[in-house]
Amino acid sequence: MPLAPCRRGPRSCLYTDGLIEAPGSDLDSGLGLQRRLALALAQETPLDTLCDRLSVRMPPGGTDGIALVALRLPTR
């Protein structure tokens, strides 16, 4: 998977597959969609808002639970 550069306090999102996968859907498509959304929001969006926006984009029909953790590393 390609890596995105981190600026001004790097951020990371960890999540389970329930956030990106629905029955009958392609896992790679869901992963790509969430990755693009996270990258678009990551620099200026507060972490709680970032988590809210990622979780409302869950695929319809999903039956898995989700876990989502976002963190920001301090700048030195």
PQR file of N, CA, C, O and H, with PARSE charges and radii, in Angstrom:
ATOM      1  N   MET A   1       0.848  -1.167   0.000 -0.4000 1.5000
ATOM      2  CA  MET A   1       0.000   0.000   0.000 -0.0000 2.0000
ATOM      3  C   MET A   1       0.896   1.234   0.000  0.5500 1.7000
ATOM      4  O   MET A   1       1.847   1.296   0.780 -0.5500 1.4000
ATOM      5  N   PRO A   2       0.619   2.208  -0.850 -0.5600 1.5000
ATOM      6  CA  PRO A   2       1.404   3.441  -0.858  0.2800 2.0000
ATOM      7  C   PRO A   2       1.239   4.206   0.452  0.5500 1.7000
ATOM      8  O   PRO A   2       0.177   4.172   1.074 -0.5500 1.4000
ATOM      9  N   LEU A   3       2.275   4.877   0.851 -0.4000 1.5000
ATOM     10  CA  LEU A   3       2.241   5.676   2.069 -0.0000 2.0000
ATOM     11  C   LEU A   3       2.052   7.141   1.718  0.5500 1.7000
ATOM     12  O   LEU A   3       2.548   7.616   0.696 -0.5500 1.4000
ATOM     13  H   LEU A   3       3.138   4.905   0.345  0.4000 1.0000
ATOM     14  N   ALA A   4       1.328   7.854   2.575 -0.4000 1.5000
ATOM     15  CA  ALA A   4       1.127   9.292   2.389 -0.0000 2.0000
ATOM     16  C   ALA A   4       2.077  10.034   3.318  0.5500 1.7000
ATOM     17  O   ALA A   4       2.296   9.587   4.444 -0.5500 1.4000
ATOM     18  H   ALA A   4       0.925   7.469   3.405  0.4000 1.0000
ATOM     19  N   PRO A   5       2.643  11.146   2.884 -0.5600 1.5000
ATOM     20  CA  PRO A   5       3.525  11.906   3.767  0.2800 2.0000
ATOM     21  C   PRO A   5       2.752  12.466   4.958  0.5500 1.7000
ATOM     22  O   PRO A   5       1.573  12.802   4.848 -0.5500 1.4000
ATOM     23  N   CYS A   6       3.425  12.558   6.080 -0.4000 1.5000
ATOM     24  CA  CYS A   6       2.808  13.106   7.289 -0.0000 2.0000
ATOM     25  C   CYS A   6       3.396  14.480   7.565  0.5500 1.7000
ATOM     26  O   CYS A   6       4.612  14.670   7.525 -0.5500 1.4000
ATOM     27  H   CYS A   6       4.383  12.285   6.170  0.4000 1.0000
ATOM     28  N   ARG A   7       2.530  15.420   7.842 -0.4000 1.5000
ATOM     29  CA  ARG A   7       2.967  16.788   8.139 -0.0000 2.0000
ATOM     30  C   ARG A   7       2.257  17.284   9.400  0.5500 1.7000
ATOM     31  O   ARG A   7       1.189  16.790   9.760 -0.5500 1.4000
ATOM     32  H   ARG A   7       1.543  15.266   7.874  0.4000 1.0000
ATOM     33  N   ARG A   8       2.856  18.250  10.050 -0.4000 1.5000
ATOM     34  CA  ARG A   8       2.274  18.940  11.204 -0.0000 2.0000
ATOM     35  C   ARG A   8       1.577  17.993  12.175  0.5500 1.7000
ATOM     36  O   ARG A   8       0.359  18.049  12.342 -0.5500 1.4000
ATOM     37  H   ARG A   8       3.724  18.651   9.758  0.4000 1.0000
ATOM     38  N   GLY A   9       2.329  17.156  12.790 -0.4000 1.5000
ATOM     39  CA  GLY A   9       1.744  16.214  13.731 -0.0000 2.0000
ATOM     40  C   GLY A   9       1.108  15.053  12.991  0.5500 1.7000
ATOM     41  O   GLY A   9      -0.098  15.070  12.745 -0.5500 1.4000
ATOM     42  H   GLY A   9       3.318  17.111  12.655  0.4000 1.0000
ATOM     43  N   PRO A  10       1.899  14.034  12.627 -0.5600 1.5000
ATOM     44  CA  PRO A  10       1.367  12.904  11.872  0.2800 2.0000
ATOM     45  C   PRO A  10       0.156  12.276  12.550  0.5500 1.7000
ATOM     46  O   PRO A  10       0.073  12.248  13.778 -0.5500 1.4000
ATOM     47  N   ARG A  11      -0.774  11.777  11.757 -0.4000 1.5000
ATOM     48  CA  ARG A  11      -1.983  11.129  12.261 -0.0000 2.0000
ATOM     49  C   ARG A  11      -2.069   9.726  11.689  0.5500 1.7000
ATOM     50  O   ARG A  11      -1.597   9.456  10.585 -0.5500 1.4000
ATOM     51  H   ARG A  11      -0.706  11.799  10.759  0.4000 1.0000
ATOM     52  N   SER A  12      -2.676   8.843  12.455 -0.4000 1.5000
ATOM     53  CA  SER A  12      -2.911   7.472  12.008 -0.0000 2.0000
ATOM     54  C   SER A  12      -4.325   7.074  12.361  0.5500 1.7000
ATOM     55  O   SER A  12      -4.867   7.500  13.381 -0.5500 1.4000
ATOM     56  H   SER A  12      -3.060   9.061  13.353  0.4000 1.0000
ATOM     57  N   CYS A  13      -4.922   6.252  11.510 -0.4000 1.5000
ATOM     58  CA  CYS A  13      -6.239   5.675  11.780 -0.0000 2.0000
ATOM     59  C   CYS A  13      -6.099   4.163  11.710  0.5500 1.7000
ATOM     60  O   CYS A  13      -5.554   3.617  10.751 -0.5500 1.4000
ATOM     61  H   CYS A  13      -4.482   5.906  10.681  0.4000 1.0000
ATOM     62  N   LEU A  14      -6.592   3.508  12.727 -0.4000 1.5000
ATOM     63  CA  LEU A  14      -6.628   2.050  12.774 -0.0000 2.0000
ATOM     64  C   LEU A  14      -8.091   1.647  12.832  0.5500 1.7000
ATOM     65  O   LEU A  14      -8.869   2.242  13.579 -0.5500 1.4000
ATOM     66  H   LEU A  14      -7.034   3.951  13.507  0.4000 1.0000
ATOM     67  N   TYR A  15      -8.475   0.643  12.052 -0.4000 1.5000
ATOM     68  CA  TYR A  15      -9.883   0.253  12.040 -0.0000 2.0000
ATOM     69  C   TYR A  15     -10.021  -1.203  11.635  0.5500 1.7000
ATOM     70  O   TYR A  15      -9.118  -1.794  11.041 -0.5500 1.4000
ATOM     71  H   TYR A  15      -7.843   0.160  11.445  0.4000 1.0000
ATOM     72  N   THR A  16     -11.171  -1.764  11.971 -0.4000 1.5000
ATOM     73  CA  THR A  16     -11.478  -3.133  11.582 -0.0000 2.0000
ATOM     74  C   THR A  16     -12.178  -3.136  10.230  0.5500 1.7000
ATOM     75  O   THR A  16     -12.614  -2.093   9.743 -0.5500 1.4000
ATOM     76  H   THR A  16     -11.904  -1.285  12.453  0.4000 1.0000
ATOM     77  N   ASP A  17     -12.280  -4.310   9.636 -0.4000 1.5000
ATOM     78  CA  ASP A  17     -12.841  -4.407   8.288 -0.0000 2.0000
ATOM     79  C   ASP A  17     -14.319  -4.042   8.210  0.5500 1.7000
ATOM     80  O   ASP A  17     -14.822  -3.783   7.117 -0.5500 1.4000
ATOM     81  H   ASP A  17     -11.925  -5.157  10.032  0.4000 1.0000
ATOM     82  N   GLY A  18     -15.024  -4.015   9.330 -0.4000 1.5000
ATOM     83  CA  GLY A  18     -16.430  -3.620   9.307 -0.0000 2.0000
ATOM     84  C   GLY A  18     -16.638  -2.197   8.820  0.5500 1.7000
ATOM     85  O   GLY A  18     -17.732  -1.849   8.376 -0.5500 1.4000
ATOM     86  H   GLY A  18     -14.615  -4.226  10.218  0.4000 1.0000
ATOM     87  N   LEU A  19     -15.607  -1.372   8.897 -0.4000 1.5000
ATOM     88  CA  LEU A  19     -15.712   0.013   8.437 -0.0000 2.0000
ATOM     89  C   LEU A  19     -15.640   0.116   6.918  0.5500 1.7000
ATOM     90  O   LEU A  19     -16.131   1.088   6.344 -0.5500 1.4000
ATOM     91  H   LEU A  19     -14.719  -1.655   9.258  0.4000 1.0000
ATOM     92  N   ILE A  20     -15.045  -0.855   6.267 -0.4000 1.5000
ATOM     93  CA  ILE A  20     -14.808  -0.729   4.823 -0.0000 2.0000
ATOM     94  C   ILE A  20     -15.439  -1.827   3.987  0.5500 1.7000
ATOM     95  O   ILE A  20     -15.402  -1.757   2.759 -0.5500 1.4000
ATOM     96  H   ILE A  20     -14.646  -1.645   6.733  0.4000 1.0000
ATOM     97  N   GLU A  21     -16.017  -2.837   4.620 -0.4000 1.5000
ATOM     98  CA  GLU A  21     -16.486  -3.987   3.857 -0.0000 2.0000
ATOM     99  C   GLU A  21     -17.946  -4.289   4.167  0.5500 1.7000
ATOM    100  O   GLU A  21     -18.352  -4.307   5.329 -0.5500 1.4000
ATOM    101  H   GLU A  21     -16.047  -2.893   5.618  0.4000 1.0000
ATOM    102  N   ALA A  22     -18.728  -4.525   3.124 -0.4000 1.5000
ATOM    103  CA  ALA A  22     -20.118  -4.955   3.255 -0.0000 2.0000
ATOM    104  C   ALA A  22     -20.262  -6.269   2.494  0.5500 1.7000
ATOM    105  O   ALA A  22     -19.484  -6.540   1.578 -0.5500 1.4000
ATOM    106  H   ALA A  22     -18.399  -4.510   2.180  0.4000 1.0000
ATOM    107  N   PRO A  23     -21.248  -7.089   2.860 -0.5600 1.5000
ATOM    108  CA  PRO A  23     -21.442  -8.348   2.133  0.2800 2.0000
ATOM    109  C   PRO A  23     -21.585  -8.100   0.627  0.5500 1.7000
ATOM    110  O   PRO A  23     -22.370  -7.254   0.198 -0.5500 1.4000
ATOM    111  N   GLY A  24     -20.822  -8.842  -0.155 -0.4000 1.5000
ATOM    112  CA  GLY A  24     -20.888  -8.727  -1.604 -0.0000 2.0000
ATOM    113  C   GLY A  24     -20.091  -7.578  -2.192  0.5500 1.7000
ATOM    114  O   GLY A  24     -20.077  -7.400  -3.410 -0.5500 1.4000
ATOM    115  H   GLY A  24     -20.184  -9.529   0.193  0.4000 1.0000
ATOM    116  N   SER A  25     -19.427  -6.794  -1.355 -0.4000 1.5000
ATOM    117  CA  SER A  25     -18.650  -5.660  -1.869 -0.0000 2.0000
ATOM    118  C   SER A  25     -17.177  -6.040  -1.971  0.5500 1.7000
ATOM    119  O   SER A  25     -16.728  -7.018  -1.373 -0.5500 1.4000
ATOM    120  H   SER A  25     -19.439  -6.938  -0.366  0.4000 1.0000
ATOM    121  N   ASP A  26     -16.454  -5.266  -2.722 -0.4000 1.5000
ATOM    122  CA  ASP A  26     -15.029  -5.478  -2.922 -0.0000 2.0000
ATOM    123  C   ASP A  26     -14.248  -4.772  -1.810  0.5500 1.7000
ATOM    124  O   ASP A  26     -14.373  -3.561  -1.631 -0.5500 1.4000
ATOM    125  H   ASP A  26     -16.819  -4.472  -3.208  0.4000 1.0000
ATOM    126  N   LEU A  27     -13.451  -5.527  -1.074 -0.4000 1.5000
ATOM    127  CA  LEU A  27     -12.683  -4.975   0.041 -0.0000 2.0000
ATOM    128  C   LEU A  27     -11.743  -3.865  -0.412  0.5500 1.7000
ATOM    129  O   LEU A  27     -11.627  -2.841   0.261 -0.5500 1.4000
ATOM    130  H   LEU A  27     -13.349  -6.511  -1.220  0.4000 1.0000
ATOM    131  N   ASP A  28     -11.071  -4.056  -1.545 -0.4000 1.5000
ATOM    132  CA  ASP A  28     -10.126  -3.046  -2.026 -0.0000 2.0000
ATOM    133  C   ASP A  28     -10.819  -1.731  -2.373  0.5500 1.7000
ATOM    134  O   ASP A  28     -10.260  -0.659  -2.142 -0.5500 1.4000
ATOM    135  H   ASP A  28     -11.166  -4.888  -2.092  0.4000 1.0000
ATOM    136  N   SER A  29     -12.020  -1.803  -2.920 -0.4000 1.5000
ATOM    137  CA  SER A  29     -12.766  -0.574  -3.235 -0.0000 2.0000
ATOM    138  C   SER A  29     -13.115   0.188  -1.967  0.5500 1.7000
ATOM    139  O   SER A  29     -12.944   1.405  -1.901 -0.5500 1.4000
ATOM    140  H   SER A  29     -12.474  -2.674  -3.108  0.4000 1.0000
ATOM    141  N   GLY A  30     -13.605  -0.532  -0.955 -0.4000 1.5000
ATOM    142  CA  GLY A  30     -13.940   0.110   0.313 -0.0000 2.0000
ATOM    143  C   GLY A  30     -12.721   0.708   0.985  0.5500 1.7000
ATOM    144  O   GLY A  30     -12.789   1.797   1.554 -0.5500 1.4000
ATOM    145  H   GLY A  30     -13.744  -1.520  -1.009  0.4000 1.0000
ATOM    146  N   LEU A  31     -11.609  -0.002   0.921 -0.4000 1.5000
ATOM    147  CA  LEU A  31     -10.365   0.491   1.504 -0.0000 2.0000
ATOM    148  C   LEU A  31      -9.902   1.753   0.786  0.5500 1.7000
ATOM    149  O   LEU A  31      -9.505   2.725   1.429 -0.5500 1.4000
ATOM    150  H   LEU A  31     -11.554  -0.887   0.459  0.4000 1.0000
ATOM    151  N   GLY A  32      -9.951   1.742  -0.534 -0.4000 1.5000
ATOM    152  CA  GLY A  32      -9.534   2.914  -1.308 -0.0000 2.0000
ATOM    153  C   GLY A  32     -10.393   4.128  -1.022  0.5500 1.7000
ATOM    154  O   GLY A  32      -9.880   5.239  -0.894 -0.5500 1.4000
ATOM    155  H   GLY A  32     -10.274   0.952  -1.057  0.4000 1.0000
ATOM    156  N   LEU A  33     -11.702   3.923  -0.921 -0.4000 1.5000
ATOM    157  CA  LEU A  33     -12.613   5.032  -0.633 -0.0000 2.0000
ATOM    158  C   LEU A  33     -12.320   5.641   0.735  0.5500 1.7000
ATOM    159  O   LEU A  33     -12.225   6.862   0.857 -0.5500 1.4000
ATOM    160  H   LEU A  33     -12.119   3.021  -1.025  0.4000 1.0000
ATOM    161  N   GLN A  34     -12.177   4.811   1.761 -0.4000 1.5000
ATOM    162  CA  GLN A  34     -11.909   5.327   3.105 -0.0000 2.0000
ATOM    163  C   GLN A  34     -10.536   5.979   3.163  0.5500 1.7000
ATOM    164  O   GLN A  34     -10.365   6.986   3.851 -0.5500 1.4000
ATOM    165  H   GLN A  34     -12.255   3.819   1.662  0.4000 1.0000
ATOM    166  N   ARG A  35      -9.564   5.434   2.464 -0.4000 1.5000
ATOM    167  CA  ARG A  35      -8.223   6.020   2.474 -0.0000 2.0000
ATOM    168  C   ARG A  35      -8.240   7.418   1.861  0.5500 1.7000
ATOM    169  O   ARG A  35      -7.657   8.352   2.412 -0.5500 1.4000
ATOM    170  H   ARG A  35      -9.703   4.616   1.906  0.4000 1.0000
ATOM    171  N   ARG A  36      -8.912   7.556   0.714 -0.4000 1.5000
ATOM    172  CA  ARG A  36      -8.993   8.880   0.073 -0.0000 2.0000
ATOM    173  C   ARG A  36      -9.713   9.878   0.974  0.5500 1.7000
ATOM    174  O   ARG A  36      -9.295  11.031   1.087 -0.5500 1.4000
ATOM    175  H   ARG A  36      -9.385   6.797   0.267  0.4000 1.0000
ATOM    176  N   LEU A  37     -10.785   9.442   1.609 -0.4000 1.5000
ATOM    177  CA  LEU A  37     -11.517  10.330   2.512 -0.0000 2.0000
ATOM    178  C   LEU A  37     -10.649  10.720   3.702  0.5500 1.7000
ATOM    179  O   LEU A  37     -10.600  11.893   4.073 -0.5500 1.4000
ATOM    180  H   LEU A  37     -11.124   8.506   1.518  0.4000 1.0000
ATOM    181  N   ALA A  38      -9.969   9.759   4.299 -0.4000 1.5000
ATOM    182  CA  ALA A  38      -9.111  10.054   5.453 -0.0000 2.0000
ATOM    183  C   ALA A  38      -7.997  11.025   5.078  0.5500 1.7000
ATOM    184  O   ALA A  38      -7.694  11.946   5.836 -0.5500 1.4000
ATOM    185  H   ALA A  38     -10.009   8.806   3.997  0.4000 1.0000
ATOM    186  N   LEU A  39      -7.387  10.823   3.911 -0.4000 1.5000
ATOM    187  CA  LEU A  39      -6.320  11.731   3.482 -0.0000 2.0000
ATOM    188  C   LEU A  39      -6.848  13.139   3.234  0.5500 1.7000
ATOM    189  O   LEU A  39      -6.167  14.118   3.538 -0.5500 1.4000
ATOM    190  H   LEU A  39      -7.633  10.075   3.295  0.4000 1.0000
ATOM    191  N   ALA A  40      -8.049  13.246   2.689 -0.4000 1.5000
ATOM    192  CA  ALA A  40      -8.632  14.560   2.421 -0.0000 2.0000
ATOM    193  C   ALA A  40      -8.947  15.301   3.715  0.5500 1.7000
ATOM    194  O   ALA A  40      -8.857  16.528   3.766 -0.5500 1.4000
ATOM    195  H   ALA A  40      -8.602  12.451   2.442  0.4000 1.0000
ATOM    196  N   LEU A  41      -9.312  14.572   4.750 -0.4000 1.5000
ATOM    197  CA  LEU A  41      -9.716  15.194   6.011 -0.0000 2.0000
ATOM    198  C   LEU A  41      -8.586  15.315   7.025  0.5500 1.7000
ATOM    199  O   LEU A  41      -8.680  16.121   7.951 -0.5500 1.4000
ATOM    200  H   LEU A  41      -9.385  13.575   4.709  0.4000 1.0000
ATOM    201  N   ALA A  42      -7.541  14.548   6.873 -0.4000 1.5000
ATOM    202  CA  ALA A  42      -6.563  14.341   7.940 -0.0000 2.0000
ATOM    203  C   ALA A  42      -5.839  15.589   8.408  0.5500 1.7000
ATOM    204  O   ALA A  42      -5.604  15.729   9.609 -0.5500 1.4000
ATOM    205  H   ALA A  42      -7.465  13.893   6.121  0.4000 1.0000
ATOM    206  N   GLN A  43      -5.484  16.481   7.538 -0.4000 1.5000
ATOM    207  CA  GLN A  43      -4.610  17.580   7.943 -0.0000 2.0000
ATOM    208  C   GLN A  43      -5.285  18.607   8.839  0.5500 1.7000
ATOM    209  O   GLN A  43      -4.676  19.063   9.807 -0.5500 1.4000
ATOM    210  H   GLN A  43      -5.675  16.367   6.563  0.4000 1.0000
ATOM    211  N   GLU A  44      -6.501  18.977   8.551 -0.4000 1.5000
ATOM    212  CA  GLU A  44      -7.117  20.090   9.274 -0.0000 2.0000
ATOM    213  C   GLU A  44      -8.311  19.699  10.142  0.5500 1.7000
ATOM    214  O   GLU A  44      -8.830  20.542  10.874 -0.5500 1.4000
ATOM    215  H   GLU A  44      -6.995  18.607   7.765  0.4000 1.0000
ATOM    216  N   THR A  45      -8.754  18.463  10.082 -0.4000 1.5000
ATOM    217  CA  THR A  45      -9.956  18.042  10.788 -0.0000 2.0000
ATOM    218  C   THR A  45      -9.601  17.523  12.178  0.5500 1.7000
ATOM    219  O   THR A  45      -8.694  16.700  12.306 -0.5500 1.4000
ATOM    220  H   THR A  45      -8.333  17.778   9.487  0.4000 1.0000
ATOM    221  N   PRO A  46     -10.297  17.985  13.226 -0.5600 1.5000
ATOM    222  CA  PRO A  46     -10.065  17.424  14.561  0.2800 2.0000
ATOM    223  C   PRO A  46     -10.318  15.911  14.555  0.5500 1.7000
ATOM    224  O   PRO A  46     -11.145  15.423  13.784 -0.5500 1.4000
ATOM    225  N   LEU A  47      -9.616  15.179  15.403 -0.4000 1.5000
ATOM    226  CA  LEU A  47      -9.708  13.722  15.389 -0.0000 2.0000
ATOM    227  C   LEU A  47     -11.117  13.208  15.626  0.5500 1.7000
ATOM    228  O   LEU A  47     -11.527  12.245  14.977 -0.5500 1.4000
ATOM    229  H   LEU A  47      -8.945  15.575  16.029  0.4000 1.0000
ATOM    230  N   ASP A  48     -11.877  13.817  16.537 -0.4000 1.5000
ATOM    231  CA  ASP A  48     -13.232  13.323  16.784 -0.0000 2.0000
ATOM    232  C   ASP A  48     -14.122  13.509  15.557  0.5500 1.7000
ATOM    233  O   ASP A  48     -14.952  12.650  15.260 -0.5500 1.4000
ATOM    234  H   ASP A  48     -11.545  14.599  17.064  0.4000 1.0000
ATOM    235  N   THR A  49     -13.957  14.612  14.851 -0.4000 1.5000
ATOM    236  CA  THR A  49     -14.720  14.851  13.626 -0.0000 2.0000
ATOM    237  C   THR A  49     -14.276  13.888  12.530  0.5500 1.7000
ATOM    238  O   THR A  49     -15.108  13.382  11.777 -0.5500 1.4000
ATOM    239  H   THR A  49     -13.282  15.310  15.092  0.4000 1.0000
ATOM    240  N   LEU A  50     -12.985  13.634  12.433 -0.4000 1.5000
ATOM    241  CA  LEU A  50     -12.469  12.681  11.460 -0.0000 2.0000
ATOM    242  C   LEU A  50     -13.109  11.308  11.667  0.5500 1.7000
ATOM    243  O   LEU A  50     -13.554  10.682  10.705 -0.5500 1.4000
ATOM    244  H   LEU A  50     -12.309  14.045  13.045  0.4000 1.0000
ATOM    245  N   CYS A  51     -13.158  10.840  12.909 -0.4000 1.5000
ATOM    246  CA  CYS A  51     -13.773   9.540  13.207 -0.0000 2.0000
ATOM    247  C   CYS A  51     -15.257   9.539  12.856  0.5500 1.7000
ATOM    248  O   CYS A  51     -15.763   8.572  12.286 -0.5500 1.4000
ATOM    249  H   CYS A  51     -12.797  11.348  13.690  0.4000 1.0000
ATOM    250  N   ASP A  52     -15.950  10.620  13.193 -0.4000 1.5000
ATOM    251  CA  ASP A  52     -17.378  10.710  12.854 -0.0000 2.0000
ATOM    252  C   ASP A  52     -17.589  10.617  11.352  0.5500 1.7000
ATOM    253  O   ASP A  52     -18.468   9.888  10.893 -0.5500 1.4000
ATOM    254  H   ASP A  52     -15.539  11.405  13.656  0.4000 1.0000
ATOM    255  N   ARG A  53     -16.799  11.342  10.590 -0.4000 1.5000
ATOM    256  CA  ARG A  53     -16.979  11.357   9.124 -0.0000 2.0000
ATOM    257  C   ARG A  53     -16.606  10.026   8.489  0.5500 1.7000
ATOM    258  O   ARG A  53     -17.239   9.605   7.520 -0.5500 1.4000
ATOM    259  H   ARG A  53     -16.085  11.935  10.963  0.4000 1.0000
ATOM    260  N   LEU A  54     -15.601   9.368   9.015 -0.4000 1.5000
ATOM    261  CA  LEU A  54     -15.250   8.052   8.483 -0.0000 2.0000
ATOM    262  C   LEU A  54     -16.319   7.021   8.819  0.5500 1.7000
ATOM    263  O   LEU A  54     -16.634   6.168   7.988 -0.5500 1.4000
ATOM    264  H   LEU A  54     -15.087   9.710   9.801  0.4000 1.0000
ATOM    265  N   SER A  55     -16.876   7.084  10.015 -0.4000 1.5000
ATOM    266  CA  SER A  55     -17.845   6.063  10.418 -0.0000 2.0000
ATOM    267  C   SER A  55     -19.197   6.228   9.733  0.5500 1.7000
ATOM    268  O   SER A  55     -19.895   5.233   9.538 -0.5500 1.4000
ATOM    269  H   SER A  55     -16.620   7.777  10.689  0.4000 1.0000
ATOM    270  N   VAL A  56     -19.594   7.440   9.361 -0.4000 1.5000
ATOM    271  CA  VAL A  56     -20.880   7.594   8.665 -0.0000 2.0000
ATOM    272  C   VAL A  56     -20.780   7.136   7.217  0.5500 1.7000
ATOM    273  O   VAL A  56     -21.806   6.974   6.557 -0.5500 1.4000
ATOM    274  H   VAL A  56     -19.028   8.248   9.520  0.4000 1.0000
ATOM    275  N   ARG A  57     -19.578   6.926   6.711 -0.4000 1.5000
ATOM    276  CA  ARG A  57     -19.389   6.443   5.342 -0.0000 2.0000
ATOM    277  C   ARG A  57     -19.333   4.919   5.283  0.5500 1.7000
ATOM    278  O   ARG A  57     -18.923   4.355   4.269 -0.5500 1.4000
ATOM    279  H   ARG A  57     -18.745   7.059   7.247  0.4000 1.0000
ATOM    280  N   MET A  58     -19.739   4.252   6.354 -0.4000 1.5000
ATOM    281  CA  MET A  58     -19.755   2.791   6.354 -0.0000 2.0000
ATOM    282  C   MET A  58     -20.611   2.288   5.203  0.5500 1.7000
ATOM    283  O   MET A  58     -21.628   2.901   4.879 -0.5500 1.4000
ATOM    284  H   MET A  58     -20.073   4.710   7.178  0.4000 1.0000
ATOM    285  N   PRO A  59     -20.218   1.182   4.580 -0.5600 1.5000
ATOM    286  CA  PRO A  59     -21.017   0.637   3.488  0.2800 2.0000
ATOM    287  C   PRO A  59     -22.400   0.212   3.977  0.5500 1.7000
ATOM    288  O   PRO A  59     -22.523  -0.350   5.065 -0.5500 1.4000
ATOM    289  N   PRO A  60     -23.443   0.473   3.185 -0.5600 1.5000
ATOM    290  CA  PRO A  60     -24.777   0.030   3.585  0.2800 2.0000
ATOM    291  C   PRO A  60     -24.846  -1.496   3.595  0.5500 1.7000
ATOM    292  O   PRO A  60     -24.194  -2.163   2.791 -0.5500 1.4000
ATOM    293  N   GLY A  61     -25.626  -2.027   4.496 -0.4000 1.5000
ATOM    294  CA  GLY A  61     -25.793  -3.470   4.571 -0.0000 2.0000
ATOM    295  C   GLY A  61     -24.721  -4.183   5.361  0.5500 1.7000
ATOM    296  O   GLY A  61     -24.736  -5.409   5.468 -0.5500 1.4000
ATOM    297  H   GLY A  61     -26.156  -1.485   5.149  0.4000 1.0000
ATOM    298  N   GLY A  62     -23.789  -3.426   5.917 -0.4000 1.5000
ATOM    299  CA  GLY A  62     -22.735  -4.045   6.710 -0.0000 2.0000
ATOM    300  C   GLY A  62     -23.298  -4.654   7.985  0.5500 1.7000
ATOM    301  O   GLY A  62     -24.166  -4.068   8.632 -0.5500 1.4000
ATOM    302  H   GLY A  62     -23.776  -2.430   5.830  0.4000 1.0000
ATOM    303  N   THR A  63     -22.803  -5.824   8.341 -0.4000 1.5000
ATOM    304  CA  THR A  63     -23.277  -6.494   9.552 -0.0000 2.0000
ATOM    305  C   THR A  63     -22.191  -6.608  10.610  0.5500 1.7000
ATOM    306  O   THR A  63     -22.473  -6.971  11.752 -0.5500 1.4000
ATOM    307  H   THR A  63     -22.098  -6.300   7.816  0.4000 1.0000
ATOM    308  N   ASP A  64     -20.960  -6.304  10.243 -0.4000 1.5000
ATOM    309  CA  ASP A  64     -19.856  -6.344  11.204 -0.0000 2.0000
ATOM    310  C   ASP A  64     -19.903  -5.127  12.110  0.5500 1.7000
ATOM    311  O   ASP A  64     -20.335  -4.046  11.709 -0.5500 1.4000
ATOM    312  H   ASP A  64     -20.731  -6.009   9.316  0.4000 1.0000
ATOM    313  N   GLY A  65     -19.454  -5.321  13.328 -0.4000 1.5000
ATOM    314  CA  GLY A  65     -19.192  -4.176  14.184 -0.0000 2.0000
ATOM    315  C   GLY A  65     -17.924  -3.492  13.699  0.5500 1.7000
ATOM    316  O   GLY A  65     -17.176  -4.044  12.892 -0.5500 1.4000
ATOM    317  H   GLY A  65     -19.103  -6.199  13.655  0.4000 1.0000
ATOM    318  N   ILE A  66     -17.693  -2.300  14.194 -0.4000 1.5000
ATOM    319  CA  ILE A  66     -16.468  -1.602  13.804 -0.0000 2.0000
ATOM    320  C   ILE A  66     -15.724  -1.136  15.043  0.5500 1.7000
ATOM    321  O   ILE A  66     -16.310  -0.894  16.098 -0.5500 1.4000
ATOM    322  H   ILE A  66     -18.300  -1.851  14.850  0.4000 1.0000
ATOM    323  N   ALA A  67     -14.426  -1.020  14.880 -0.4000 1.5000
ATOM    324  CA  ALA A  67     -13.576  -0.350  15.859 -0.0000 2.0000
ATOM    325  C   ALA A  67     -12.740   0.641  15.061  0.5500 1.7000
ATOM    326  O   ALA A  67     -12.187   0.300  14.016 -0.5500 1.4000
ATOM    327  H   ALA A  67     -13.950  -1.217  14.023  0.4000 1.0000
ATOM    328  N   LEU A  68     -12.651   1.858  15.556 -0.4000 1.5000
ATOM    329  CA  LEU A  68     -11.918   2.914  14.867 -0.0000 2.0000
ATOM    330  C   LEU A  68     -11.139   3.698  15.908  0.5500 1.7000
ATOM    331  O   LEU A  68     -11.711   4.214  16.869 -0.5500 1.4000
ATOM    332  H   LEU A  68     -13.100   2.135  16.406  0.4000 1.0000
ATOM    333  N   VAL A  69      -9.832   3.783  15.711 -0.4000 1.5000
ATOM    334  CA  VAL A  69      -8.956   4.529  16.607 -0.0000 2.0000
ATOM    335  C   VAL A  69      -8.165   5.513  15.758  0.5500 1.7000
ATOM    336  O   VAL A  69      -7.552   5.126  14.763 -0.5500 1.4000
ATOM    337  H   VAL A  69      -9.368   3.364  14.931  0.4000 1.0000
ATOM    338  N   ALA A  70      -8.175   6.769  16.144 -0.4000 1.5000
ATOM    339  CA  ALA A  70      -7.383   7.787  15.443 -0.0000 2.0000
ATOM    340  C   ALA A  70      -6.435   8.417  16.454  0.5500 1.7000
ATOM    341  O   ALA A  70      -6.809   8.668  17.600 -0.5500 1.4000
ATOM    342  H   ALA A  70      -8.673   7.084  16.952  0.4000 1.0000
ATOM    343  N   LEU A  71      -5.219   8.667  16.025 -0.4000 1.5000
ATOM    344  CA  LEU A  71      -4.259   9.303  16.920 -0.0000 2.0000
ATOM    345  C   LEU A  71      -3.418  10.298  16.144  0.5500 1.7000
ATOM    346  O   LEU A  71      -3.221  10.176  14.935 -0.5500 1.4000
ATOM    347  H   LEU A  71      -4.916   8.463  15.094  0.4000 1.0000
ATOM    348  N   ARG A  72      -2.937  11.271  16.868 -0.4000 1.5000
ATOM    349  CA  ARG A  72      -2.053  12.287  16.292 -0.0000 2.0000
ATOM    350  C   ARG A  72      -0.757  12.245  17.085  0.5500 1.7000
ATOM    351  O   ARG A  72      -0.767  12.337  18.312 -0.5500 1.4000
ATOM    352  H   ARG A  72      -3.097  11.370  17.850  0.4000 1.0000
ATOM    353  N   LEU A  73       0.352  12.106  16.382 -0.4000 1.5000
ATOM    354  CA  LEU A  73       1.655  12.100  17.033 -0.0000 2.0000
ATOM    355  C   LEU A  73       2.106  13.535  17.249  0.5500 1.7000
ATOM    356  O   LEU A  73       1.930  14.374  16.365 -0.5500 1.4000
ATOM    357  H   LEU A  73       0.360  12.032  15.385  0.4000 1.0000
ATOM    358  N   PRO A  74       2.683  13.832  18.406 -0.5600 1.5000
ATOM    359  CA  PRO A  74       3.107  15.211  18.668  0.2800 2.0000
ATOM    360  C   PRO A  74       4.260  15.620  17.759  0.5500 1.7000
ATOM    361  O   PRO A  74       5.069  14.790  17.346 -0.5500 1.4000
ATOM    362  N   THR A  75       4.319  16.893  17.461 -0.4000 1.5000
ATOM    363  CA  THR A  75       5.446  17.421  16.698 -0.0000 2.0000
ATOM    364  C   THR A  75       6.592  17.679  17.663  0.5500 1.7000
ATOM    365  O   THR A  75       6.368  17.930  18.847 -0.5500 1.4000
ATOM    366  H   THR A  75       3.662  17.568  17.797  0.4000 1.0000
ATOM    367  N   ARG A  76       7.780  17.618  17.174 -0.4000 1.5000
ATOM    368  CA  ARG A  76       8.942  17.856  18.045 -0.0000 2.0000
ATOM    369  C   ARG A  76       9.560  19.164  17.730  0.5500 1.7000
ATOM    370  O   ARG A  76      10.550  19.546  18.354 -0.5500 1.4000
ATOM    371  H   ARG A  76       7.962  17.413  16.212  0.4000 1.0000
TER
END
